């Protein structure tokens, strides 16, 4: 099974920026969707942003205009550029990938993002 490894998390002040990366341990073929989900303290896991193979993107309302998701299709590396960060953005950000046939449906371990003054 392909592993997804997230990186780029850390502590940042409100209004700051952070860039997350998700790199697979091996080749992934026939990607249907790759996305970022957040698990905030005491809350359920929620979709933050995702990108489909046709480059269509979707964002949670609370990150629209602040976050940008992108994917390097040659390497299947997923990125999340996070700007104008708010304390409410704090949480563990997990990378996810699913192929068209559903044979691969994988989650990373997550990277902690803490926004605090």
C-alpha positions as CSV (number, residue, x, y, z in Angstrom):
1,X,0.0,0.0,0.0
2,X,1.2,3.5,-0.9
3,X,1.9,5.7,2.1
4,X,1.2,9.4,2.1
5,X,3.6,11.6,4.1
6,X,2.6,15.1,5.1
7,X,5.0,17.9,6.0
8,X,5.2,21.6,6.5
9,X,3.1,22.0,9.7
10,X,4.2,24.1,12.6
11,X,3.2,27.0,14.8
12,X,2.3,30.3,13.2
13,X,0.8,33.6,14.3
14,X,-2.6,34.7,13.1
15,X,-2.3,36.3,9.7
16,X,0.7,34.2,8.8
17,X,1.2,31.7,6.1
18,X,2.1,28.0,5.9
19,X,2.6,25.5,3.0
20,X,1.8,21.9,3.5
21,X,3.1,19.1,1.2
22,X,1.9,15.5,0.8
23,X,4.3,13.1,-0.9
24,X,3.4,9.4,-1.8
25,X,5.9,6.7,-1.0
26,X,5.4,5.2,-4.5
27,X,3.6,5.6,-7.8
28,X,-0.1,6.2,-7.9
29,X,-2.0,5.6,-11.1
30,X,-5.5,6.7,-12.1
31,X,-6.0,9.3,-9.4
32,X,-9.6,10.4,-9.0
33,X,-9.2,12.9,-6.2
34,X,-6.6,14.1,-3.7
35,X,-7.4,16.4,-0.8
36,X,-6.7,17.8,2.5
37,X,-8.8,17.2,5.6
38,X,-8.6,18.8,9.1
39,X,-9.2,17.3,12.5
40,X,-9.5,20.1,15.0
41,X,-9.4,19.6,18.7
42,X,-12.7,18.2,19.9
43,X,-14.2,18.2,16.4
44,X,-14.8,15.7,13.7
45,X,-12.6,15.4,10.6
46,X,-13.7,17.9,7.9
47,X,-12.9,18.5,4.3
48,X,-10.7,21.5,3.7
49,X,-9.9,21.3,0.0
50,X,-9.6,18.8,-2.7
51,X,-8.6,18.6,-6.4
52,X,-9.9,16.2,-9.0
53,X,-7.9,14.7,-11.9
54,X,-9.5,17.2,-14.3
55,X,-8.1,20.0,-12.1
56,X,-11.4,20.9,-10.7
57,X,-11.1,22.1,-7.1
58,X,-13.4,22.4,-4.1
59,X,-12.9,24.4,-0.9
60,X,-14.6,24.6,2.5
61,X,-16.4,27.9,2.9
62,X,-14.2,29.0,5.7
63,X,-11.0,28.7,3.7
64,X,-12.1,30.2,0.4
65,X,-9.9,33.0,-0.7
66,X,-7.2,32.1,1.8
67,X,-6.1,28.5,0.9
68,X,-5.0,27.2,-2.4
69,X,-4.7,23.5,-3.3
70,X,-2.5,22.2,-6.1
71,X,-1.1,19.0,-7.3
72,X,2.1,18.1,-9.2
73,X,0.7,15.4,-11.5
74,X,4.1,14.2,-12.6
75,X,5.0,13.3,-9.0
76,X,1.5,13.2,-7.4
77,X,2.7,15.6,-4.7
78,X,-0.2,17.5,-3.2
79,X,0.2,21.0,-1.7
80,X,-1.9,23.3,0.4
81,X,-0.9,27.0,0.5
82,X,-2.4,28.5,3.6
83,X,-2.6,32.3,3.9
84,X,-4.2,34.7,6.4
85,X,-4.3,32.0,9.0
86,X,-6.7,32.2,11.8
87,X,-6.8,30.4,15.2
88,X,-9.8,28.5,13.9
89,X,-7.5,26.8,11.3
90,X,-5.7,25.0,14.0
91,X,-5.7,21.2,13.7
92,X,-4.2,18.1,12.3
93,X,-4.2,18.3,8.5
94,X,-4.4,14.9,6.7
95,X,-3.7,14.1,3.1
96,X,-6.1,11.8,1.2
97,X,-6.0,10.1,-2.2
98,X,-8.5,7.9,-4.0
99,X,-8.2,6.2,-7.4
100,X,-11.0,5.9,-9.9
101,X,-11.6,2.2,-9.1
102,X,-11.4,2.7,-5.4
103,X,-8.5,0.2,-5.1
104,X,-6.5,2.9,-3.4
105,X,-8.1,4.9,-0.7
106,X,-5.3,6.1,1.5
107,X,-4.7,8.6,4.3
108,X,-1.6,10.2,5.7
109,X,-0.7,10.4,9.3
110,X,-1.3,14.1,9.4
111,X,0.7,17.2,10.2
112,X,-0.1,19.6,13.1
113,X,-0.8,23.2,12.3
114,X,-1.2,25.6,15.2
115,X,-2.3,29.1,14.8
116,X,-1.9,31.1,18.0
117,X,-0.9,34.5,19.2
